[in-house]
Amino acid sequence: MSVPAPMEGRASGSARVYQTGGDQYIEEHVHHYAPGSAPLLERHVVVPAEPRRAAPDSVRMPLVGRAPGVLRDRTDLMERLRAAVAGPGGDVQVLHGLGGCGKTAVAHALFTEAVRDHGRVGLWVNASERVSLRAGMLAVAGDRGATGGELAAAAGGRRAAADLVWHHLDHSAQPWLLVLDNADDPGILEEGAWLRPSPSGTVLVTTRHATSPLWHGPGVSSHRLGVLPLEDATLVLRDLAPQAGTQESARKVARRLGCLPLALTLAGAHLAHQLLESWTMDEYDRRLGEESTALVDRGAPATGAGQSRRLVGHTWQLSLDTLAEGGLPEATTLLRLLSFWAADPVPLSLLMPAAQGEVDGLGHLDPPLTADRVEPALRALLDHSLADLVETDGHRCVKAHGVLLDSVAAGVSDAQRELLAGVAGRLLRAALPPDAASPRARSQVRLLAPHVTGLLHRSHRHGLVTAESVRIAARVARLVYEAGDWTAALALASTAAKTAAEHLGDEDPATIEARSGQGPVLFRLGRYAEAADLLRPVHRDALRTLGPQDARTLDAAYELQRVLHRLGDLGQARTLLETVLEGRRDALGDDHVATLKTRCEMLELRSAQNDSDHCVTAAGELVEDCERHLGPDHLVTVWARDALARGLLRSGRGAEAEDLFRRVLAGQRAGYGEDHPLVLGVLIQLSRAQYAQGKRPEAAESAREVAEQRAAILGEDHPETVAARAWYAEVRAEPPE
């Protein structure tokens, strides 16, 4: 055994010498301090040297998470991409879309086919960061024939790295497919000119950034990737967890997850690999309603690189972090605001007051969302595929995915939740039309209704329900009712009433308003007994807590009397209506719309009680009053004409009644819309007026139209459908007298 040679070393100043023998690897960190600046009382902290840019373990294999065994849907897209790969080269194909929508899965499938079926060299580079992109591309150059000296020169900055890479790609002896995966910051590609077309192969880029100018250059084709169709999403769950439930159960889970491939993959993996529990699809669906994205993420592997991209609760944070680093932290605030509504399209008009500085509270959010930053924040969400711009029913809207909104909402602090709920409510209130009398207003109401429900659900979950949020919901339910969608109106009114009772108590004025709002909807749906059972205690509570003259008490009495009228309790109905009329006259005056509306109701009730003396005269006076105070086209004026036409018909003046009913029909169609259920009530009266004059074919045709449309809109069992069927049968069976 040889004796090691002696070692000597000298040091000067604050330097030190460490000596050792044998086969050792020594790494030295030297820190220089200005005189007197070195820490005296604190321990010296040695910072590790910056790691060298290591090459990836492989560029010939996609270093990604698990790929789906079967790629569902994407058929047309895959055909276009296959054609590009099989072609002569020179193409750049860009897949852009929301994080988790399956861009990498499509790239993986194409990569596999290109290598297996087309004889292409497959090259895969992680383009999410500058370091990984540069290291991966230099490894690609090495794969295509670059020498060690060339690579060392490029790595050391003595040679242009991108030029070296593309030189060897252009001169490759074999055609290739190069995938640049997760290129969510196109600036990284642009800064070093890393993205270039080549005659020797095809480049495929996956990115969340939808609008980069790089995607619009010559030779670049851009493809948007969205969520899966429902049936394909169902099959993804069945592929992963075939024993967990039926096709219909899987369809329910897929629908709840918004058909997002990442969420479907995680859900399927969770159901397929349970050890301590064995949930069915139905049980999983139920639990999703309680835990949402937190439950979905349990299907991810416990370890592994790139976990943030594999969790629905974190994957979008990558995009938001990028936006914040780029000077747009307000994008996070705007997305949090959207999360307090529904995943349905949000009309841009709903956000307009925020952009115009007309809504309080935005400056107290974190980060603050000032008026001048709303538009840039919205554009950033669109650019990064966190939201889409869509047109719905003639309204320009922004739409974000439901799973994204749930995961964003889950990360909001308690203090911010309260502020966001308040802002979301104020924006909804500002967007509400005064009524649903125009087609534009009705479509606006239909778009806003799900967002009111979304705000109530979010507020309920976090204990943030207020009287204001309940009143907004009750107001929208009333507008939906006026628009003629009675089933949707009942669902919203019931949600508002239940939520208010739970959080505010039964006797809170907002709760009474919400409970009362269910009455007219049940009435129109023909559920008279239910409406009476609901409105009687509401009226009693209003009398006790608000007093007999309060507008809300009078409203409850008005709705209750209408139900009692249909149930045949005409005496009690008239007593209530007289109280309402007197109260409204005292509080609002004779010329107020609510007072005039009550007078219309009184005419109908008096007629039902055979108290029709001077009815035609009274109805004529009411029409004149309505035209003078409300205008000839107001719906209450139209109702007054309807009362007059009915009086004329009962008086045997069929021709006059028919002419007036036609005018009423035109007025209701103009005010409600062609397909509103209330229009059918006038049409059946027109049929009766025609029948009274001996116009049997015309009367039968009008009756048939009413019977068929009521059955289609209200259902066969609705009392008004039954009445219309009976009248149609009568008209067809008997000749007129």
Sequence and secondary structure as in RCSB ss.txt:
>XXXX:A:sequence
MSVPAPMEGRASGSARVYQTGGDQYIEEHVHHYAPGSAPLLERHVVVPAEPRRAAPDSVRMPLVGRAPGVLRDRT
DLMERLRAAVAGPGGDVQVLHGLGGCGKTAVAHALFTEAVRDHGRVGLWVNASERVSLRAGMLAVAGDRGATGGE
LAAAAGGRRAAADLVWHHLDHSAQPWLLVLDNADDPGILEEGAWLRPSPSGTVLVTTRHATSPLWHGPGVSSHRL
GVLPLEDATLVLRDLAPQAGTQESARKVARRLGCLPLALTLAGAHLAHQLLESWTMDEYDRRLGEESTALVDRGA
PATGAGQSRRLVGHTWQLSLDTLAEGGLPEATTLLRLLSFWAADPVPLSLLMPAAQGEVDGLGHLDPPLTADRVE
PALRALLDHSLADLVETDGHRCVKAHGVLLDSVAAGVSDAQRELLAGVAGRLLRAALPPDAASPRARSQVRLLAP
HVTGLLHRSHRHGLVTAESVRIAARVARLVYEAGDWTAALALASTAAKTAAEHLGDEDPATIEARSGQGPVLFRL
GRYAEAADLLRPVHRDALRTLGPQDARTLDAAYELQRVLHRLGDLGQARTLLETVLEGRRDALGDDHVATLKTRC
EMLELRSAQNDSDHCVTAAGELVEDCERHLGPDHLVTVWARDALARGLLRSGRGAEAEDLFRRVLAGQRAGYGED
HPLVLGVLIQLSRAQYAQGKRPEAAESAREVAEQRAAILGEDHPETVAARAWYAEVRAEPPE
>XXXX:A:secstr
            TT       SS           TT S SSS              S SSS   S   SS  S H
HHHHHHHHHHHSSS  EEEEEE TTSSHHHHHHHHHHHHHHHS  EEEEEE SSHHHHHHHHHHHHHHTT  HHH
HHHHHTTSS HHHHHHHHHHT SS EEEEEET   HHHHHHTT    BTTEEEEEEES    GGGGSTTEEEEEE
    HHHHHHHHHHH TTS  HHHHHHHHHHTTT HHHHHHHHHHHHT SS    HHHHHHHHHHHTHHHHGGGS
 SS TTGGGG TTTHHHHHHHHHHHTT THHHHHHHHHTTS SS EEHHHHHHHHTT STTGGGSSS   HHHHH
HHHHHHHHTTSSEEEEETTEEEEE  HHHHHHHHHTS HHHHHHHHHHHHHHHHHH  S S SHHHHHHHHHHHH
HHHHHHHHHHHTT   HHHHHHHHHHHHHHHHHT HHHHHHHHHHHHHHHHHHH TTSHHHHHHHHHHHHHHHHT
T HHHHHHHHHHHHHHHHHHT TTSHHHHHHHHHHHHHHHHHT HHHHHHHHHHHHHHHHHHH TTSHHHHHHHH
HHHHHHHHTT  TTHHHHHHHHHHHHHHHT TTSHHHHHHHHHHHHHHHHTT HHHHHHHHHHHHHHHHHHH TT
 HHHHHHHHHHHHHHHHTT HHHHHHHHHHHHHHHHHHH TTSHHHHHHHHHHHHHHHS   
